[in-house]
């Protein structure tokens, strides 16, 4: 779990600099990167509603 935020930042950075390497303008690269980041935030927000409202009781869990 602790390693995931740096991986996300690395993926966004790789996208941005990869677009620059393919001769995209700075503005176009930044715009697409921002929209990808916003899309990931929206997906994360939507996925939060798939979580259960309450935790299971300990007696219901199987170890």
Helices and strands as residue ranges (DSSP letters): H 4-21, H 26-48, G 58-60
